[in-house]
Amino acid sequence: MPKLSQTEAEQRVKNLSGWTLYGDEIRKQYTFKDFLAAIAFVDRLAPIAQAADHHPDILINYKRVTLTYSTHSEGGLTVKDFEGAAAADHLV
């Protein structure tokens, strides 16, 4: 899957709520009611990421989960990253 241009990435991130473009990555922090709710979100996301064969970096800080997407094999953002972000948003 080809890497998106900076302009394409900027346009695509505008279609996602709360996601921010950081160089060759997109990132979003979700806040849940407690630690167990945060872990439950990650548990729901894991099989979706596995089925897509595209996995975000996941940082869990108590009730906050930060997801970061980038296609490392392509050296930047691809359509897969934005599909993963949209899938994560549908789980909340």
Buried (B, 14 or more C-beta within 10 A) or exposed (E): EEBBEEEBBEEBBEEBEEBEBEEBBBBBBBEBEEEEEBBEBBEBBEEBBEEEEBBBEBEEEEBEBBBBBBBEEBEBBBBBBBBBBBBBBEEE
